[in-house]
């Protein structure tokens, strides 16, 4: 899978965009609700994964691809 670096967000940037705390983003990643991509030992999330999670009810990932 090829990922464009422009599509990646740090956990801090993802939290700001989603208007939640960084701890919430971290919890979502640990719970498997938000996939993490590690680059150079640092965690990132894809914009589209965050958008999918935000569209789903109560923070549950939608079942749509």
C-alpha positions as CSV (number, residue, x, y, z in Angstrom):
1,X,0.0,0.0,0.0
2,X,1.4,3.4,-1.0
3,X,0.6,6.3,1.2
4,X,1.1,9.9,0.3
5,X,2.8,11.9,3.1
6,X,0.2,14.7,2.6
7,X,-2.5,12.3,3.8
8,X,-0.8,11.6,7.1
9,X,-1.5,13.4,10.3
10,X,0.4,13.4,13.6
11,X,-1.7,12.3,16.6
12,X,-1.6,15.9,17.7
13,X,-2.8,17.2,14.4
14,X,-5.5,14.5,14.2
15,X,-6.8,15.6,17.7
16,X,-7.0,19.2,16.6
17,X,-8.8,18.3,13.4
18,X,-11.3,16.0,15.2
19,X,-11.6,18.5,18.1
20,X,-10.8,15.9,20.7
21,X,-7.8,15.4,23.0
22,X,-4.6,13.7,22.0
23,X,-5.4,11.1,24.6
24,X,-8.6,10.3,22.8
25,X,-6.8,9.8,19.5
26,X,-4.3,7.6,21.3
27,X,-7.2,5.5,22.9
28,X,-8.8,5.1,19.5
29,X,-5.6,3.8,18.0
30,X,-5.1,1.4,21.0
31,X,-8.7,0.2,20.6
32,X,-8.2,-0.5,16.9
33,X,-10.8,2.1,15.9
34,X,-8.1,4.3,14.2
35,X,-5.3,2.5,12.3
36,X,-1.8,3.8,12.8
37,X,1.0,4.0,10.3
38,X,4.5,4.3,11.8
39,X,7.1,6.3,9.8
40,X,10.6,6.6,11.2
41,X,9.3,5.3,14.6
42,X,6.6,8.0,14.8
43,X,2.9,7.3,14.7
44,X,0.6,8.8,12.1
45,X,-3.0,8.4,11.1
46,X,-4.4,8.8,7.6
47,X,-6.8,11.7,7.0
48,X,-9.4,9.4,5.4
49,X,-9.3,7.0,8.4
50,X,-10.0,9.9,10.8
51,X,-12.8,11.2,8.5
52,X,-14.4,7.8,8.4
53,X,-14.2,7.5,12.2
54,X,-15.7,11.0,12.6
55,X,-18.6,10.2,10.3
56,X,-19.6,7.1,12.2
57,X,-22.0,7.3,15.1
58,X,-20.4,7.6,18.6
59,X,-16.9,7.2,17.4
60,X,-17.4,3.7,16.0
61,X,-15.8,3.0,12.7
62,X,-18.2,2.7,9.9
63,X,-18.4,-0.5,8.0
64,X,-18.1,1.2,4.6
65,X,-14.8,0.8,2.7
